[in-house]
Amino acid sequence: MNDVWSWQRAAEALPPILEGFRITLLATVVGTAIAAVLGLLVALVRRSRSRWVTAPVGLAVEFVRSTPLLVQLVFVYLMLPSVPALVVGCVVLGVHYATYMSEVYRAGIDAVPRGQWEAAKALDLPRTRVWRAVVLPQAIRKTLPGLGNYAISMFKETPYLFAISVVEMFTAAQQFGGRTFVYTEALTMVGLLFLLASYPTSLLVRRLENRLA
């Protein structure tokens, strides 16, 4: 057993992995915030009646969704060499997932009962107030489970940041293994941390989804 697994080696691998976990968590939180805000803006813009507005935005959304996240990370990193890699990673993650979250927002907006729109129109409420006080509170409430699922997916895709030299959790484990030849314990600890962080969150999202349903 000692030849396969050593708790001492696992304990030695834990500090750099926890530091990488901090970077992983930071990238996930910042990326999710960017995706949530930008996704809502994209969803609102795509409801414009002008094709001069909706067509370019729709084309950009399809381009981002149709190209791999890894390619986007490397491309932006090479195009902006003066920008810190972690900033590039957070922004690219946010923009990539904003294209998916925008569809979640769109579905939530479409799910608002038509009677709510008609009632607001009958009351002659300003359009901005209709969105702010009537539509968005109901739509965002319905989209929370979907947004949570995409946040979990983003968390699990942070290892792609290794391609732009960000030392997140997986890269930290690889670097530790390269120095000490201790790969089994290091990568196992990474897997456990991903599981311990994502599984309870997925349960909370599922519970929220059931409650809102």
N, CA and C atoms as a LAMMPS dump frame, in Angstrom:
ITEM: TIMESTEP
0
ITEM: NUMBER OF ATOMS
639
ITEM: BOX BOUNDS ff ff ff
-5.0000000000000000e+02 5.0000000000000000e+02
-5.0000000000000000e+02 5.0000000000000000e+02
-5.0000000000000000e+02 5.0000000000000000e+02
ITEM: ATOMS id mol type element x y z
1 1 1 N 0.829 -1.205 0
2 1 2 C 0 0 0
3 1 3 C 0.865 1.258 0
4 2 1 N 1.961 1.242 0.748
5 2 2 C 2.826 2.402 0.814
6 2 3 C 3.456 2.732 -0.529
7 3 1 N 3.606 1.681 -1.377
8 3 2 C 4.172 1.925 -2.694
9 3 3 C 3.179 2.645 -3.609
10 4 1 N 1.886 2.507 -3.309
11 4 2 C 0.847 3.124 -4.134
12 4 3 C 0.402 4.458 -3.566
13 5 1 N 0.251 4.51 -2.251
14 5 2 C -0.287 5.71 -1.606
15 5 3 C 0.457 5.981 -0.303
16 6 1 N 0.791 7.232 -0.079
17 6 2 C 1.441 7.634 1.158
18 6 3 C 0.761 8.893 1.681
19 7 1 N 0.262 8.818 2.908
20 7 2 C -0.371 9.986 3.502
21 7 3 C 0.633 11.11 3.74
22 8 1 N 1.879 10.746 3.968
23 8 2 C 2.908 11.77 4.15
24 8 3 C 3.125 12.547 2.854
25 9 1 N 3.207 11.82 1.744
26 9 2 C 3.37 12.499 0.46
27 9 3 C 2.138 13.338 0.125
28 10 1 N 0.974 12.835 0.485
29 10 2 C -0.255 13.59 0.248
30 10 3 C -0.254 14.89 1.056
31 11 1 N 0.225 14.809 2.309
32 11 2 C 0.288 16.011 3.15
33 11 3 C 1.29 17.015 2.588
34 12 1 N 2.372 16.542 2.012
35 12 2 C 3.357 17.44 1.42
36 12 3 C 2.798 18.127 0.166
37 13 1 N 1.939 17.42 -0.54
38 13 2 C 1.373 17.982 -1.774
39 13 3 C 0.249 18.965 -1.499
40 14 1 N -0.34 18.894 -0.337
41 14 2 C -1.541 19.682 -0.054
42 14 3 C -1.318 21.198 -0.069
43 15 1 N -0.259 21.756 0.554
44 15 2 C -0.121 23.228 0.577
45 15 3 C -0.101 23.881 -0.802
46 16 1 N 0.741 23.424 -1.757
47 16 2 C 0.694 24.074 -3.078
48 16 3 C -0.635 23.857 -3.796
49 17 1 N -1.271 22.715 -3.544
50 17 2 C -2.566 22.462 -4.181
51 17 3 C -3.626 23.394 -3.62
52 18 1 N -3.587 23.647 -2.32
53 18 2 C -4.541 24.585 -1.721
54 18 3 C -4.333 25.995 -2.246
55 19 1 N -3.069 26.367 -2.482
56 19 2 C -2.81 27.668 -3.093
57 19 3 C -3.377 27.717 -4.505
58 20 1 N -3.235 26.61 -5.237
59 20 2 C -3.848 26.53 -6.559
60 20 3 C -5.359 26.552 -6.491
61 21 1 N -5.909 25.947 -5.441
62 21 2 C -7.36 25.96 -5.258
63 21 3 C -7.861 27.394 -5.059
64 22 1 N -7.082 28.214 -4.387
65 22 2 C -7.45 29.622 -4.204
66 22 3 C -7.557 30.325 -5.551
67 23 1 N -6.597 30.052 -6.436
68 23 2 C -6.636 30.646 -7.771
69 23 3 C -7.83 30.102 -8.554
70 24 1 N -8.074 28.812 -8.43
71 24 2 C -9.217 28.195 -9.102
72 24 3 C -10.516 28.844 -8.66
73 25 1 N -10.662 29.002 -7.353
74 25 2 C -11.884 29.593 -6.809
75 25 3 C -12.024 31.05 -7.241
76 26 1 N -10.916 31.787 -7.239
77 26 2 C -10.953 33.189 -7.656
78 26 3 C -11.382 33.307 -9.11
79 27 1 N -10.8 32.487 -9.978
80 27 2 C -11.156 32.523 -11.393
81 27 3 C -12.623 32.171 -11.598
82 28 1 N -13.127 31.218 -10.814
83 28 2 C -14.527 30.818 -10.941
84 28 3 C -15.466 31.926 -10.499
85 29 1 N -15.169 32.54 -9.358
86 29 2 C -16.043 33.593 -8.831
87 29 3 C -16.064 34.804 -9.764
88 30 1 N -14.881 35.267 -10.176
89 30 2 C -14.806 36.434 -11.061
90 30 3 C -15.418 36.109 -12.427
91 31 1 N -15.091 34.932 -12.951
92 31 2 C -15.651 34.534 -14.244
93 31 3 C -17.156 34.416 -14.208
94 32 1 N -17.699 33.886 -13.119
95 32 2 C -19.145 33.76 -12.994
96 32 3 C -19.814 35.124 -12.913
97 33 1 N -19.196 36.047 -12.173
98 33 2 C -19.749 37.4 -12.086
99 33 3 C -19.789 38.074 -13.46
100 34 1 N -18.689 37.928 -14.213
101 34 2 C -18.649 38.509 -15.558
102 34 3 C -19.704 37.861 -16.444
103 35 1 N -19.8 36.542 -16.387
104 35 2 C -20.751 35.819 -17.233
105 35 3 C -22.187 36.176 -16.897
106 36 1 N -22.496 36.322 -15.601
107 36 2 C -23.862 36.623 -15.187
108 36 3 C -24.298 38.001 -15.668
109 37 1 N -23.419 38.992 -15.524
110 37 2 C -23.758 40.356 -15.929
111 37 3 C -23.779 40.476 -17.461
112 38 1 N -22.722 39.981 -18.103
113 38 2 C -22.641 40.093 -19.563
114 38 3 C -23.723 39.257 -20.238
115 39 1 N -24.021 38.08 -19.684
116 39 2 C -25.07 37.244 -20.256
117 39 3 C -26.424 37.934 -20.232
118 40 1 N -26.716 38.639 -19.136
119 40 2 C -27.984 39.377 -19.062
120 40 3 C -28.019 40.497 -20.092
121 41 1 N -26.902 41.21 -20.245
122 41 2 C -26.843 42.286 -21.238
123 41 3 C -27.047 41.741 -22.648
124 42 1 N -26.411 40.607 -22.933
125 42 2 C -26.561 39.997 -24.263
126 42 3 C -28.011 39.585 -24.5
127 43 1 N -28.638 38.995 -23.493
128 43 2 C -30.036 38.575 -23.629
129 43 3 C -30.947 39.762 -23.899
130 44 1 N -30.683 40.886 -23.235
131 44 2 C -31.511 42.078 -23.433
132 44 3 C -31.271 42.685 -24.812
133 45 1 N -30.003 42.736 -25.234
134 45 2 C -29.686 43.31 -26.541
135 45 3 C -30.302 42.485 -27.662
136 46 1 N -30.31 41.172 -27.508
137 46 2 C -30.838 40.3 -28.567
138 46 3 C -32.358 40.389 -28.68
139 47 1 N -33.009 41.066 -27.752
140 47 2 C -34.452 41.286 -27.849
141 47 3 C -34.768 42.593 -28.588
142 48 1 N -33.724 43.273 -29.047
143 48 2 C -33.934 44.502 -29.801
144 48 3 C -34.667 44.203 -31.105
145 49 1 N -35.431 45.165 -31.573
146 49 2 C -36.169 45.003 -32.826
147 49 3 C -35.309 45.324 -34.041
148 50 1 N -34.134 45.857 -33.812
149 50 2 C -33.254 46.229 -34.921
150 50 3 C -32.292 45.094 -35.258
151 51 1 N -32.335 44.636 -36.495
152 51 2 C -31.415 43.579 -36.929
153 51 3 C -29.977 44.082 -36.992
154 52 1 N -29.808 45.404 -37.098
155 52 2 C -28.46 45.956 -37.097
156 52 3 C -27.797 45.757 -35.736
157 53 1 N -28.607 45.553 -34.715
158 53 2 C -28.092 45.308 -33.371
159 53 3 C -28.03 43.817 -33.076
160 54 1 N -29.115 43.121 -33.371
161 54 2 C -29.201 41.703 -32.998
162 54 3 C -28.3 40.811 -33.85
163 55 1 N -28.139 41.146 -35.136
164 55 2 C -27.349 40.285 -36.023
165 55 3 C -25.883 40.198 -35.602
166 56 1 N -25.182 41.33 -35.384
167 56 2 C -23.775 41.22 -34.958
168 56 3 C -23.614 40.529 -33.609
169 57 1 N -24.516 40.839 -32.666
170 57 2 C -24.425 40.207 -31.353
171 57 3 C -24.669 38.709 -31.473
172 58 1 N -25.672 38.323 -32.253
173 58 2 C -25.951 36.899 -32.457
174 58 3 C -24.783 36.183 -33.111
175 59 1 N -24.14 36.838 -34.085
176 59 2 C -22.977 36.245 -34.755
177 59 3 C -21.835 36.053 -33.771
178 60 1 N -21.603 37.063 -32.916
179 60 2 C -20.536 36.957 -31.92
180 60 3 C -20.818 35.837 -30.931
181 61 1 N -22.073 35.705 -30.516
182 61 2 C -22.442 34.644 -29.577
183 61 3 C -22.196 33.274 -30.188
184 62 1 N -22.619 33.092 -31.436
185 62 2 C -22.434 31.801 -32.087
186 62 3 C -20.962 31.493 -32.303
187 63 1 N -20.158 32.525 -32.597
188 63 2 C -18.721 32.316 -32.781
189 63 3 C -18.082 31.83 -31.484
190 64 1 N -18.402 32.481 -30.38
191 64 2 C -17.815 32.095 -29.094
192 64 3 C -18.269 30.697 -28.703
193 65 1 N -19.534 30.391 -28.907
194 65 2 C -20.056 29.079 -28.519
195 65 3 C -19.542 27.958 -29.414
196 66 1 N -19.13 28.3 -30.627
197 66 2 C -18.721 27.272 -31.592
198 66 3 C -17.218 27.032 -31.608
199 67 1 N -16.46 27.784 -30.818
200 67 2 C -15.02 27.579 -30.76
201 67 3 C -14.614 27.097 -29.368
202 68 1 N -13.606 26.245 -29.268
203 68 2 C -13.228 25.683 -27.965
204 68 3 C -12.719 26.735 -26.994
205 69 1 N -13.038 26.544 -25.736
206 69 2 C -12.569 27.453 -24.696
207 69 3 C -11.048 27.51 -24.659
208 70 1 N -10.396 26.37 -24.848
209 70 2 C -8.937 26.332 -24.808
210 70 3 C -8.331 27.206 -25.889
211 71 1 N -8.894 27.157 -27.084
212 71 2 C -8.404 27.981 -28.191
213 71 3 C -8.604 29.462 -27.878
214 72 1 N -9.752 29.805 -27.314
215 72 2 C -10.022 31.196 -26.96
216 72 3 C -9.021 31.714 -25.923
217 73 1 N -8.733 30.895 -24.931
218 73 2 C -7.778 31.294 -23.897
219 73 3 C -6.408 31.599 -24.489
220 74 1 N -5.905 30.682 -25.293
221 74 2 C -4.567 30.848 -25.863
222 74 3 C -4.533 32.033 -26.82
223 75 1 N -5.566 32.181 -27.64
224 75 2 C -5.604 33.268 -28.625
225 75 3 C -5.574 34.628 -27.932
226 76 1 N -6.444 34.828 -26.947
227 76 2 C -6.504 36.124 -26.259
228 76 3 C -5.216 36.373 -25.484
229 77 1 N -4.67 35.334 -24.887
230 77 2 C -3.423 35.474 -24.128
231 77 3 C -2.28 35.922 -25.031
232 78 1 N -2.201 35.359 -26.237
233 78 2 C -1.144 35.734 -27.175
234 78 3 C -1.385 37.112 -27.77
235 79 1 N -2.653 37.493 -27.908
236 79 2 C -2.964 38.803 -28.475
237 79 3 C -2.759 39.93 -27.462
238 80 1 N -2.82 39.605 -26.173
239 80 2 C -2.673 40.624 -25.126
240 80 3 C -1.544 40.22 -24.176
241 81 1 N -0.301 40.259 -24.651
242 81 2 C 0.816 39.759 -23.825
243 81 3 C 1.081 40.599 -22.585
244 82 1 N 0.627 41.847 -22.572
245 82 2 C 0.887 42.706 -21.419
246 82 3 C -0.152 42.535 -20.307
247 83 1 N -1.217 41.821 -20.588
248 83 2 C -2.278 41.614 -19.591
249 83 3 C -1.937 40.375 -18.774
250 84 1 N -2.058 40.437 -17.436
251 84 2 C -1.77 39.257 -16.6
252 84 3 C -2.607 38.047 -17.02
253 85 1 N -1.985 36.881 -16.958
254 85 2 C -2.643 35.661 -17.425
255 85 3 C -3.931 35.377 -16.661
256 86 1 N -3.926 35.632 -15.35
257 86 2 C -5.131 35.358 -14.555
258 86 3 C -6.284 36.264 -14.98
259 87 1 N -5.978 37.509 -15.32
260 87 2 C -7.018 38.433 -15.796
261 87 3 C -7.59 37.926 -17.116
262 88 1 N -6.693 37.513 -18.021
263 88 2 C -7.144 36.956 -19.302
264 88 3 C -8.037 35.744 -19.058
265 89 1 N -7.61 34.859 -18.151
266 89 2 C -8.387 33.662 -17.873
267 89 3 C -9.773 33.977 -17.344
268 90 1 N -9.862 34.905 -16.391
269 90 2 C -11.159 35.265 -15.813
270 90 3 C -12.084 35.865 -16.867
271 91 1 N -11.544 36.758 -17.695
272 91 2 C -12.362 37.424 -18.701
273 91 3 C -12.828 36.439 -19.768
274 92 1 N -11.931 35.596 -20.245
275 92 2 C -12.304 34.639 -21.284
276 92 3 C -13.325 33.631 -20.752
277 93 1 N -13.124 33.144 -19.539
278 93 2 C -14.122 32.262 -18.932
279 93 3 C -15.473 32.967 -18.836
280 94 1 N -15.447 34.229 -18.395
281 94 2 C -16.687 34.975 -18.253
282 94 3 C -17.393 35.185 -19.574
283 95 1 N -16.646 35.59 -20.606
284 95 2 C -17.255 35.833 -21.915
285 95 3 C -17.78 34.528 -22.509
286 96 1 N -16.999 33.462 -22.389
287 96 2 C -17.413 32.172 -22.939
288 96 3 C -18.733 31.713 -22.323
289 97 1 N -18.815 31.765 -21.018
290 97 2 C -20.029 31.279 -20.363
291 97 3 C -21.164 32.291 -20.42
292 98 1 N -20.856 33.554 -20.693
293 98 2 C -21.924 34.544 -20.875
294 98 3 C -22.812 34.179 -22.058
295 99 1 N -22.215 33.575 -23.087
296 99 2 C -23.013 33.201 -24.256
297 99 3 C -24.016 32.109 -23.912
298 100 1 N -23.679 31.24 -22.977
299 100 2 C -24.615 30.205 -22.546
300 100 3 C -25.628 30.759 -21.547
301 101 1 N -25.153 31.592 -20.629
302 101 2 C -26.072 32.172 -19.648
303 101 3 C -27.081 33.095 -20.3
304 102 1 N -26.72 33.707 -21.422
305 102 2 C -27.673 34.573 -22.106
306 102 3 C -28.897 33.79 -22.566
307 103 1 N -28.689 32.528 -22.962
308 103 2 C -29.82 31.694 -23.356
309 103 3 C -30.682 31.336 -22.154
310 104 1 N -30.057 31.163 -20.987
311 104 2 C -30.817 30.904 -19.768
312 104 3 C -31.668 32.114 -19.426
313 105 1 N -31.083 33.295 -19.515
314 105 2 C -31.843 34.522 -19.263
315 105 3 C -32.989 34.662 -20.262
316 106 1 N -32.699 34.367 -21.528
317 106 2 C -33.737 34.495 -22.557
318 106 3 C -34.924 33.6 -22.231
319 107 1 N -34.63 32.369 -21.818
320 107 2 C -35.709 31.453 -21.463
321 107 3 C -36.488 31.966 -20.253
322 108 1 N -35.771 32.538 -19.281
323 108 2 C -36.445 33.07 -18.11
324 108 3 C -37.338 34.247 -18.457
325 109 1 N -36.878 35.122 -19.335
326 109 2 C -37.695 36.271 -19.751
327 109 3 C -38.925 35.801 -20.512
328 110 1 N -38.73 34.83 -21.411
329 110 2 C -39.869 34.314 -22.174
330 110 3 C -40.887 33.608 -21.284
331 111 1 N -40.436 33.129 -20.117
332 111 2 C -41.338 32.403 -19.222
333 111 3 C -42.21 33.334 -18.374
334 112 1 N -41.91 34.634 -18.389
335 112 2 C -42.753 35.576 -17.646
336 112 3 C -44.13 35.603 -18.305
337 113 1 N -45.199 35.383 -17.548
338 113 2 C -46.55 35.335 -18.14
339 113 3 C -46.871 36.592 -18.942
340 114 1 N -47.525 36.396 -20.064
341 114 2 C -47.855 37.525 -20.931
342 114 3 C -48.768 38.522 -20.22
343 115 1 N -49.558 38.013 -19.287
344 115 2 C -50.44 38.9 -18.539
345 115 3 C -49.685 39.958 -17.759
346 116 1 N -48.462 39.618 -17.312
347 116 2 C -47.644 40.591 -16.588
348 116 3 C -47.254 41.759 -17.497
349 117 1 N -46.896 41.428 -18.75
350 117 2 C -46.555 42.472 -19.702
351 117 3 C -47.772 43.354 -20.002
352 118 1 N -48.923 42.696 -20.204
353 118 2 C -50.129 43.438 -20.552
354 118 3 C -50.587 44.319 -19.4
355 119 1 N -50.44 43.805 -18.158
356 119 2 C -50.832 44.606 -16.998
357 119 3 C -49.944 45.836 -16.865
358 120 1 N -48.655 45.649 -17.088
359 120 2 C -47.739 46.785 -17.013
360 120 3 C -48.041 47.808 -18.102
361 121 1 N -48.402 47.307 -19.281
362 121 2 C -48.749 48.218 -20.376
363 121 3 C -50.04 48.967 -20.064
364 122 1 N -50.996 48.266 -19.449
365 122 2 C -52.271 48.904 -19.096
366 122 3 C -52.076 49.999 -18.052
367 123 1 N -51.101 49.803 -17.171
368 123 2 C -50.803 50.81 -16.151
369 123 3 C -49.942 51.943 -16.691
370 124 1 N -49.556 51.827 -17.956
371 124 2 C -48.74 52.846 -18.617
372 124 3 C -47.412 53.083 -17.879
373 125 1 N -46.802 51.98 -17.443
374 125 2 C -45.513 52.089 -16.762
375 125 3 C -44.41 52.337 -17.784
376 126 1 N -43.409 53.123 -17.419
377 126 2 C -42.267 53.296 -18.329
378 126 3 C -41.6 51.961 -18.621
379 127 1 N -41.053 51.836 -19.816
380 127 2 C -40.467 50.56 -20.239
381 127 3 C -39.33 50.124 -19.314
382 128 1 N -38.503 51.082 -18.895
383 128 2 C -37.398 50.718 -18.008
384 128 3 C -37.912 50.179 -16.674
385 129 1 N -39.012 50.773 -16.179
386 129 2 C -39.559 50.3 -14.908
387 129 3 C -40.21 48.929 -15.062
388 130 1 N -40.81 48.686 -16.23
389 130 2 C -41.398 47.361 -16.484
390 130 3 C -40.324 46.282 -16.374
391 131 1 N -39.181 46.54 -16.996
392 131 2 C -38.087 45.567 -16.954
393 131 3 C -37.516 45.437 -15.546
394 132 1 N -37.314 46.587 -14.899
395 132 2 C -36.647 46.585 -13.592
396 132 3 C -37.534 46.035 -12.482
397 133 1 N -38.816 46.329 -12.507
398 133 2 C -39.697 46.001 -11.39
399 133 3 C -40.604 44.804 -11.646
400 134 1 N -40.827 44.465 -12.918
401 134 2 C -41.787 43.401 -13.226
402 134 3 C -41.118 42.19 -13.859
403 135 1 N -40.396 42.416 -14.949
404 135 2 C -39.892 41.299 -15.751
405 135 3 C -38.644 40.663 -15.141
406 136 1 N -37.603 41.458 -14.925
407 136 2 C -36.327 40.888 -14.478
408 136 3 C -36.404 40.176 -13.129
409 137 1 N -37.1 40.702 -12.124
410 137 2 C -37.18 39.945 -10.857
411 137 3 C -37.756 38.549 -11.034
412 138 1 N -38.782 38.417 -11.876
413 138 2 C -39.366 37.096 -12.116
414 138 3 C -38.454 36.224 -12.976
415 139 1 N -37.852 36.829 -14
416 139 2 C -37.01 36.051 -14.911
417 139 3 C -35.763 35.535 -14.211
418 140 1 N -35.095 36.411 -13.45
419 140 2 C -33.852 36.009 -12.784
420 140 3 C -34.128 34.927 -11.743
421 141 1 N -35.256 35.023 -11.07
422 141 2 C -35.627 33.992 -10.093
423 141 3 C -35.731 32.624 -10.752
424 142 1 N -36.256 32.591 -11.965
425 142 2 C -36.393 31.326 -12.681
426 142 3 C -35.066 30.819 -13.236
427 143 1 N -34.106 31.718 -13.431
428 143 2 C -32.848 31.324 -14.07
429 143 3 C -31.767 30.907 -13.084
430 144 1 N -31.978 31.124 -11.792
431 144 2 C -30.926 30.846 -10.813
432 144 3 C -30.38 29.417 -10.896
433 145 1 N -31.237 28.389 -10.993
434 145 2 C -30.67 27.026 -11.094
435 145 3 C -29.78 26.84 -12.321
436 146 1 N -30.211 27.36 -13.468
437 146 2 C -29.407 27.234 -14.678
438 146 3 C -28.085 27.967 -14.567
439 147 1 N -28.112 29.153 -13.985
440 147 2 C -26.875 29.908 -13.79
441 147 3 C -25.943 29.169 -12.841
442 148 1 N -26.51 28.562 -11.805
443 148 2 C -25.69 27.788 -10.864
444 148 3 C -25.019 26.603 -11.529
445 149 1 N -25.738 25.933 -12.411
446 149 2 C -25.144 24.781 -13.116
447 149 3 C -23.984 25.218 -14.004
448 150 1 N -24.116 26.357 -14.664
449 150 2 C -23.023 26.839 -15.505
450 150 3 C -21.839 27.29 -14.659
451 151 1 N -22.099 27.83 -13.469
452 151 2 C -20.996 28.207 -12.576
453 151 3 C -20.202 26.966 -12.158
454 152 1 N -20.905 25.864 -11.891
455 152 2 C -20.226 24.611 -11.545
456 152 3 C -19.411 24.109 -12.728
457 153 1 N -19.974 24.203 -13.923
458 153 2 C -19.239 23.777 -15.119
459 153 3 C -17.976 24.605 -15.315
460 154 1 N -18.076 25.907 -15.065
461 154 2 C -16.904 26.773 -15.18
462 154 3 C -15.832 26.352 -14.184
463 155 1 N -16.245 26.058 -12.961
464 155 2 C -15.303 25.613 -11.936
465 155 3 C -14.539 24.378 -12.39
466 156 1 N -15.229 23.453 -13.023
467 156 2 C -14.588 22.209 -13.454
468 156 3 C -13.738 22.384 -14.716
469 157 1 N -13.881 23.509 -15.408
470 157 2 C -13.078 23.753 -16.609
471 157 3 C -11.897 24.685 -16.351
472 158 1 N -11.718 25.105 -15.111
473 158 2 C -10.573 25.969 -14.801
474 158 3 C -9.217 25.313 -15.074
475 159 1 N -9.075 23.972 -15.064
476 159 2 C -7.766 23.409 -15.431
477 159 3 C -7.264 23.833 -16.804
478 160 1 N -8.17 24.288 -17.703
479 160 2 C -7.722 24.781 -19.004
480 160 3 C -6.808 25.994 -18.867
481 161 1 N -6.845 26.649 -17.721
482 161 2 C -6.002 27.828 -17.528
483 161 3 C -4.513 27.494 -17.536
484 162 1 N -4.189 26.198 -17.443
485 162 2 C -2.78 25.805 -17.508
486 162 3 C -2.16 26.251 -18.83
487 163 1 N -2.985 26.34 -19.883
488 163 2 C -2.476 26.668 -21.217
489 163 3 C -1.932 28.085 -21.294
490 164 1 N -2.347 28.953 -20.356
491 164 2 C -1.844 30.331 -20.365
492 164 3 C -1.014 30.597 -19.11
493 165 1 N -0.456 29.547 -18.539
494 165 2 C 0.516 29.643 -17.429
495 165 3 C -0.092 30.101 -16.107
496 166 1 N -1.39 29.92 -15.927
497 166 2 C -2.015 30.198 -14.631
498 166 3 C -1.87 28.956 -13.76
499 167 1 N -1.289 29.11 -12.592
500 167 2 C -1.053 27.957 -11.715
501 167 3 C -2.287 27.739 -10.851
502 168 1 N -3.315 27.174 -11.462
503 168 2 C -4.504 26.794 -10.691
504 168 3 C -4.26 25.433 -10.053
505 169 1 N -5.3 24.829 -9.527
506 169 2 C -5.144 23.639 -8.706
507 169 3 C -4.508 22.47 -9.466
508 170 1 N -4.979 22.201 -10.656
509 170 2 C -4.456 21.066 -11.416
510 170 3 C -2.999 21.291 -11.807
511 171 1 N -2.676 22.502 -12.246
512 171 2 C -1.3 22.81 -12.622
513 171 3 C -0.37 22.743 -11.421
514 172 1 N -0.863 23.202 -10.258
515 172 2 C -0.055 23.117 -9.038
516 172 3 C 0.283 21.666 -8.718
517 173 1 N -0.671 20.767 -8.901
518 173 2 C -0.428 19.341 -8.649
519 173 3 C 0.582 18.785 -9.643
520 174 1 N 0.459 19.177 -10.903
521 174 2 C 1.41 18.71 -11.907
522 174 3 C 2.821 19.21 -11.618
523 175 1 N 2.929 20.458 -11.237
524 175 2 C 4.251 21.011 -10.927
525 175 3 C 4.861 20.319 -9.713
526 176 1 N 4.041 20.039 -8.715
527 176 2 C 4.539 19.319 -7.541
528 176 3 C 5.004 17.92 -7.939
529 177 1 N 4.226 17.277 -8.795
530 177 2 C 4.62 15.953 -9.262
531 177 3 C 5.904 15.987 -10.076
532 178 1 N 6.086 17.052 -10.872
533 178 2 C 7.305 17.168 -11.654
534 178 3 C 8.537 17.357 -10.793
535 179 1 N 8.383 18.016 -9.644
536 179 2 C 9.526 18.233 -8.751
537 179 3 C 9.827 17.004 -7.901
538 180 1 N 8.788 16.276 -7.494
539 180 2 C 8.955 15.205 -6.502
540 180 3 C 8.629 13.824 -7.046
541 181 1 N 8.102 13.758 -8.267
542 181 2 C 7.643 12.5 -8.868
543 181 3 C 6.509 11.877 -8.046
544 182 1 N 5.777 12.716 -7.328
545 182 2 C 4.619 12.264 -6.552
546 182 3 C 3.371 12.737 -7.29
547 183 1 N 2.907 11.929 -8.217
548 183 2 C 1.746 12.301 -9.018
549 183 3 C 0.448 11.712 -8.461
550 184 1 N 0.504 10.485 -7.992
551 184 2 C -0.719 9.813 -7.549
552 184 3 C -1.406 10.584 -6.433
553 185 1 N -0.665 10.901 -5.396
554 185 2 C -1.262 11.61 -4.263
555 185 3 C -1.713 13.021 -4.657
556 186 1 N -0.877 13.719 -5.444
557 186 2 C -1.197 15.101 -5.81
558 186 3 C -2.474 15.167 -6.653
559 187 1 N -2.554 14.342 -7.677
560 187 2 C -3.728 14.385 -8.549
561 187 3 C -4.973 13.855 -7.841
562 188 1 N -4.784 12.895 -6.936
563 188 2 C -5.925 12.411 -6.157
564 188 3 C -6.486 13.511 -5.269
565 189 1 N -5.603 14.287 -4.649
566 189 2 C -6.045 15.392 -3.809
567 189 3 C -6.809 16.426 -4.633
568 190 1 N -6.355 16.67 -5.852
569 190 2 C -7.058 17.603 -6.732
570 190 3 C -8.468 17.095 -7.033
571 191 1 N -8.563 15.814 -7.375
572 191 2 C -9.876 15.24 -7.657
573 191 3 C -10.812 15.331 -6.466
574 192 1 N -10.287 15.068 -5.281
575 192 2 C -11.117 15.146 -4.071
576 192 3 C -11.58 16.575 -3.805
577 193 1 N -10.689 17.543 -4.015
578 193 2 C -11.075 18.94 -3.792
579 193 3 C -12.142 19.387 -4.795
580 194 1 N -11.993 18.967 -6.047
581 194 2 C -13.037 19.272 -7.028
582 194 3 C -14.366 18.665 -6.602
583 195 1 N -14.321 17.418 -6.137
584 195 2 C -15.538 16.739 -5.708
585 195 3 C -16.156 17.413 -4.488
586 196 1 N -15.332 17.729 -3.502
587 196 2 C -15.828 18.333 -2.266
588 196 3 C -16.405 19.725 -2.496
589 197 1 N -15.901 20.416 -3.51
590 197 2 C -16.405 21.762 -3.784
591 197 3 C -17.62 21.752 -4.709
592 198 1 N -17.616 20.893 -5.708
593 198 2 C -18.678 20.942 -6.72
594 198 3 C -19.91 20.124 -6.35
595 199 1 N -19.718 18.98 -5.679
596 199 2 C -20.879 18.124 -5.396
597 199 3 C -21.869 18.78 -4.438
598 200 1 N -21.423 19.331 -3.292
599 200 2 C -22.4 20.023 -2.423
600 200 3 C -23.073 21.202 -3.124
601 201 1 N -22.319 21.902 -3.966
602 201 2 C -22.912 23.021 -4.697
603 201 3 C -23.977 22.541 -5.666
604 202 1 N -23.709 21.422 -6.341
605 202 2 C -24.71 20.875 -7.262
606 202 3 C -25.962 20.436 -6.524
607 203 1 N -25.796 19.912 -5.303
608 203 2 C -26.965 19.537 -4.494
609 203 3 C -27.788 20.772 -4.115
610 204 1 N -27.099 21.865 -3.772
611 204 2 C -27.805 23.101 -3.44
612 204 3 C -28.556 23.645 -4.647
613 205 1 N -27.923 23.583 -5.819
614 205 2 C -28.578 24.055 -7.041
615 205 3 C -29.794 23.202 -7.348
616 206 1 N -29.672 21.878 -7.175
617 206 2 C -30.8 20.986 -7.437
618 206 3 C -31.949 21.254 -6.458
619 207 1 N -31.574 21.501 -5.21
620 207 2 C -32.604 21.806 -4.214
621 207 3 C -33.297 23.126 -4.539
622 208 1 N -32.52 24.109 -4.979
623 208 2 C -33.102 25.388 -5.38
624 208 3 C -34.023 25.224 -6.582
625 209 1 N -33.596 24.389 -7.526
626 209 2 C -34.403 24.14 -8.717
627 209 3 C -35.735 23.503 -8.342
628 210 1 N -35.69 22.517 -7.45
629 210 2 C -36.93 21.866 -7.017
630 210 3 C -37.845 22.823 -6.265
631 211 1 N -37.231 23.687 -5.458
632 211 2 C -38.024 24.643 -4.693
633 211 3 C -38.699 25.659 -5.59
634 212 1 N -37.966 26.156 -6.594
635 212 2 C -38.541 27.136 -7.49
636 212 3 C -39.579 26.516 -8.432
637 213 1 N -39.399 25.209 -8.699
638 213 2 C -40.359 24.53 -9.568
639 213 3 C -41.723 24.401 -8.897
